[in-house]
Amino acid sequence: MKDQWIPVEKIQYLIQFEPFILLWVLLILAFIFYKVLLKKITDKRHANLRQRFWRTSIYLIITTLISVLHWLMFENAYHASYEYQLVKISAYSCLFALTFGVISTIKLAQIYVYLYLFLMNMSVGVPRLIANMFTLGFTLIIVSWLAADVFGFHLAAVLATSAVFSLVLGLALQDTLGNLFSGVALQIDRPFNIGDWVEIHSGTEKLAGQVQEISWRATTLLGFADEFILIPNRVIAQSQLLNFSHFYKPARLNQMFRFHFDVSIDTARLALLEGIANIPEILKDPSPRTLITEVTESWITIKVFYSLKDYGTRYRTGDLVISQILNRIRFHKLSLASPTLNLLNKTEL
């Protein structure tokens, strides 16, 4: 006698050989697509896809073997003296085959999502949140369909009659859902991409780093000291954000120098520009420039402005800028101004 809670006939319809052949064909086509069109992706992405292909293949092998075993037992069950035991094992085997088949289908769908995202964003980072949201939605659809069509369990009716449970769950997951929807909003607005250097101002706190990952809960930054900074998505959505890696507007920095009032302004400007002329991290377009920002009776303040290829090198580049400009200042025999303090004579008080 079969287990009553396992609808063997309905499950058997889903674990016939045709669905497994289709899954294997889709997996092979995805692998060919990967090998032909995604040769130039990064090593990290290659490792990601290879690992996903390997795991999906393992699940497909397991579900295929269990399915074949189920059909062999099912065919022999009615011709053996231990019919009951074979039928019972056959009922459980079809359930396991369906379970692993669903997992294989979800993982295969994930592969196609990553193939599409990597193809559309060859040089731009792909947030894991997008793939996770698709996986969650696809999983809910499959599980809901199986629960209703195979097991006769209607999730919508259960959720509709459990308003109290939904209220308690919503309150318990308030922060989590806030971070989730904030992450989705960030993906829609796209204020930054993976790999961008950003600065986030939240109240009196300032956090800066390179965007490494955007998950359903938080965004991970890699700071200038190689520390990992985890910021909840909701905090980012409510904070002021500066992006220093915009394609059309590269990060522009400046360095200030204060000269004696009697120096030649043209020579001072020349020294500043010569100092940064041969630094490879500084862009030629937009070109560096100098501006006089302050004039007093004792000094003239001149700033040199320059743009960086990579904002992550700002401190190393800043060190080169100061060192080489100081060398050019000495070469041109210019004098830097020093703070002065005027003391009044007692008779003048």
C-alpha positions in Angstrom: 0.0 0.0 0.0 1.3 3.4 -0.9 1.8 6.3 1.5 -1.4 8.3 1.3 0.3 11.7 1.8 2.6 11.2 -1.3 0.6 11.7 -4.6 2.8 9.2 -6.5 0.8 9.4 -9.7 1.1 13.2 -10.0 4.8 13.2 -9.1 5.5 10.4 -11.6 4.1 12.6 -14.3 6.8 15.2 -13.5 9.8 12.9 -13.2 9.5 11.2 -16.5 12.6 11.2 -18.8 11.6 14.1 -21.0 11.9 16.8 -18.2 15.4 15.5 -17.3 16.5 15.5 -20.9 15.3 19.1 -21.2 17.2 20.1 -18.1 20.4 18.5 -19.4 20.0 20.1 -22.8 19.5 23.6 -21.2 22.6 23.0 -19.0 24.7 22.1 -22.0 23.5 25.1 -24.0 24.3 27.4 -21.0 27.8 26.0 -20.9 28.3 26.5 -24.6 27.0 30.1 -24.2 29.5 30.7 -21.4 32.5 29.3 -23.3 31.7 31.2 -26.5 30.5 34.6 -25.3 32.0 35.1 -21.9 35.7 34.4 -22.5 36.7 37.9 -21.4 35.0 38.1 -18.0 37.2 38.3 -14.8 38.7 35.3 -13.1 36.3 35.8 -10.2 33.3 35.5 -12.5 34.9 32.5 -14.2 35.2 30.8 -10.8 31.6 31.7 -9.9 30.2 30.2 -13.0 32.3 27.1 -12.9 31.2 26.4 -9.4 27.6 26.9 -10.3 27.9 24.6 -13.3 29.5 22.0 -11.1 26.9 22.1 -8.4 24.0 22.1 -10.9 25.5 19.0 -12.6 25.8 17.2 -9.3 22.1 17.9 -8.5 21.0 16.8 -12.0 23.0 13.6 -11.7 21.5 12.8 -8.3 17.9 13.5 -9.4 18.4 11.5 -12.7 19.7 8.5 -10.8 17.0 8.6 -8.2 14.4 8.9 -10.9 15.8 5.9 -12.8 15.9 3.9 -9.6 12.3 4.8 -8.9 11.0 3.6 -12.3 13.0 0.3 -11.9 11.5 -0.3 -8.5 8.0 0.7 -9.6 8.1 -1.6 -12.6 9.2 -4.6 -10.5 7.1 -3.9 -7.5 4.1 -5.8 -8.8 6.1 -8.8 -9.8 8.0 -9.4 -6.5 7.0 -11.2 -3.3 8.1 -8.1 -1.3 5.7 -5.8 -3.2 4.8 -3.7 -0.2 8.4 -2.7 0.6 9.2 -1.9 -3.0 6.1 0.2 -3.4 6.8 2.1 -0.2 10.4 2.8 -1.2 9.3 3.7 -4.7 6.9 6.3 -3.2 9.7 8.0 -1.3 12.1 7.8 -4.2 9.8 9.7 -6.5 9.5 12.4 -3.8 13.2 12.7 -3.5 13.6 12.8 -7.3 11.1 15.7 -7.4 12.9 17.6 -4.7 16.3 17.3 -6.3 14.7 18.1 -9.7 13.2 21.3 -8.3 16.6 22.3 -6.8 18.3 21.6 -10.1 15.8 23.7 -12.0 16.3 26.6 -9.6 20.1 26.4 -9.9 19.9 26.2 -13.7 17.7 29.3 -13.8 20.3 31.1 -11.6 23.0 30.2 -14.1 21.0 31.8 -16.9 20.5 34.9 -14.8 24.2 35.3 -14.2 25.0 34.6 -17.8 22.7 37.4 -18.9 24.0 39.8 -16.2 27.6 39.1 -17.0 27.0 39.5 -20.7 25.2 42.9 -20.2 27.8 44.1 -17.7 31.2 42.9 -18.9 33.2 45.6 -17.0 30.6 46.6 -14.4 30.0 44.7 -11.2 26.8 42.7 -10.8 25.0 43.0 -7.5 24.1 39.6 -6.0 20.8 41.1 -4.9 19.4 41.0 -8.4 20.1 37.3 -8.8 18.8 36.6 -5.2 15.6 38.4 -5.9 15.0 36.4 -9.1 15.8 33.2 -7.2 13.4 34.1 -4.5 10.6 34.9 -6.9 11.2 31.9 -9.1 11.3 29.6 -6.1 8.1 30.9 -4.7 6.3 30.4 -8.0 7.5 26.8 -8.3 6.8 25.9 -4.7 3.4 27.4 -4.8 2.5 25.6 -8.1 3.7 22.2 -6.7 2.0 22.7 -3.4 -1.3 23.5 -5.1 -1.2 21.2 -8.2 0.6 18.2 -6.8 -0.2 18.2 -3.0 -3.4 20.2 -3.0 -2.1 22.7 -0.5 -3.1 26.3 -1.4 -0.7 28.7 0.2 -2.7 31.8 -0.8 -5.7 30.6 1.3 -3.6 29.7 4.3 -1.9 33.2 4.2 -5.2 34.9 3.8 -6.6 33.3 6.9 -3.5 33.9 9.0 -3.7 37.7 9.4 -2.4 37.7 12.9 0.6 35.5 11.9 1.3 37.8 9.0 1.2 40.9 11.3 3.6 39.3 13.8 5.9 38.2 11.1 5.9 41.6 9.5 6.8 43.3 12.8 9.6 40.8 13.4 11.0 41.3 10.0 10.6 45.1 9.9 14.3 45.9 9.7 15.0 43.1 7.4 12.3 44.1 5.0 13.3 47.7 5.2 16.9 46.8 4.1 15.5 44.5 1.4 13.3 47.2 -0.2 16.0 49.8 0.2 18.4 47.5 -1.6 15.8 47.1 -4.4 15.4 50.9 -4.6 19.2 51.3 -4.8 19.2 48.9 -7.8 16.5 50.9 -9.5 18.1 54.3 -9.0 21.6 53.0 -9.5 23.5 55.8 -7.6 26.6 53.5 -7.8 27.9 50.3 -9.2 30.1 47.6 -7.8 33.7 48.9 -8.0 32.7 52.6 -7.5 34.4 54.6 -4.7 31.7 56.2 -2.6 31.5 58.3 0.6 28.4 58.0 2.8 27.4 60.7 5.3 25.0 59.5 7.9 24.6 62.1 10.6 28.0 63.0 11.9 29.5 59.7 10.7 31.3 59.5 7.4 32.2 56.2 5.7 34.2 55.8 2.5 35.3 52.8 0.4 34.9 50.9 -2.8 31.6 49.0 -3.3 32.3 45.3 -3.2 28.8 43.7 -2.9 25.1 44.6 -2.6 23.1 41.9 -0.9 19.5 41.8 0.3 20.5 43.2 3.7 23.6 45.4 3.4 26.2 46.9 1.1 29.8 46.0 1.6 32.6 48.6 1.1 36.3 48.0 1.1 38.0 50.9 2.9 41.3 52.6 2.2 43.0 50.4 4.9 41.5 47.2 3.3 38.9 46.9 6.0 35.4 45.6 5.1 32.6 48.0 6.0 29.1 46.6 6.1 26.4 49.3 5.9 22.6 48.4 6.0 20.9 49.3 2.8 18.3 51.3 4.7 21.0 53.5 6.2 22.5 54.2 2.7 19.0 55.0 1.3 18.6 57.7 4.0 22.1 59.1 3.8 23.9 61.6 1.7 26.0 59.8 -0.9 29.0 61.0 -2.9 30.2 58.9 -5.8 33.8 59.5 -6.9 33.9 57.0 -9.7 31.4 58.4 -12.2 32.4 57.7 -15.8 31.8 61.2 -17.0 33.0 63.0 -13.9 36.1 61.4 -12.5 37.2 62.3 -9.0 38.9 65.7 -8.8 41.2 66.5 -5.9 43.3 69.5 -5.0 46.4 70.4 -3.0 47.1 73.8 -1.5 50.4 75.6 -1.3 51.1 79.0 0.4 53.9 81.1 -1.1 55.5 84.4 0.1 53.8 87.4 -1.3 56.8 88.5 -3.3 57.2 85.3 -5.4 56.5 85.2 -9.1 53.0 83.9 -9.5 53.7 82.5 -13.0 56.8 80.6 -11.7 54.7 79.2 -8.7 52.0 78.0 -11.1 54.7 76.4 -13.3 56.2 74.6 -10.4 52.9 73.1 -9.3 52.0 71.9 -12.8 55.5 70.5 -13.4 55.3 68.6 -10.2 52.3 66.6 -11.2 53.1 66.3 -14.9 54.6 62.8 -14.8 52.4 61.1 -12.3 50.6 58.2 -14.2 47.6 58.1 -11.9 46.6 61.7 -12.8 44.4 62.1 -15.9 45.4 64.4 -18.8 41.8 65.0 -19.6 40.4 66.9 -17.8 43.8 68.6 -17.5 45.3 69.8 -14.2 45.0 73.5 -13.5 46.0 76.0 -10.8 43.9 78.7 -9.1 44.7 81.5 -6.7 42.3 81.1 -3.7 43.7 83.6 -1.1 45.8 86.7 -1.0 47.0 88.4 2.2 49.8 90.9 3.1 52.1 87.9 3.8 51.2 85.1 1.4 49.5 84.0 -1.7 47.6 80.7 -1.6 47.5 78.6 -4.8 45.7 75.3 -5.3 46.5 72.8 -7.9 43.5 70.7 -9.1 43.8 67.3 -10.8 41.7 64.2 -11.6 42.4 60.6 -10.8 42.0 57.5 -12.8 41.2 55.5 -9.7 40.0 57.2 -6.5 41.4 54.4 -4.5 44.9 55.7 -5.1 44.1 59.1 -3.6 46.5 58.9 -0.7 49.4 57.3 -2.6 48.9 59.8 -5.4 48.6 62.7 -2.9 52.0 61.7 -1.4 53.6 61.8 -4.9 51.9 65.1 -5.6 53.3 66.8 -2.5 56.8 65.2 -2.9 57.3 66.1 -6.5 55.9 69.6 -6.2 58.2 70.4 -3.3 61.1 69.2 -5.5 60.0 71.6 -8.2 59.6 74.5 -5.7 63.2 73.9 -4.5 64.4 73.7 -8.1 62.8 77.1 -8.9 64.1 78.5 -5.6 60.6 79.6 -4.4 59.8 80.2 -0.8 56.8 78.8 1.0 55.1 81.2 3.5 55.1 80.4 7.2 52.6 81.5 9.8 53.4 84.9 11.2 52.5 86.5 14.5 52.7 90.2 14.9 53.5 91.4 18.5 52.6 94.9 19.4 54.9 97.1 21.5 53.7 97.8 24.9 53.7 101.5 24.1 51.2 100.8 21.3 48.7 99.2 23.6 
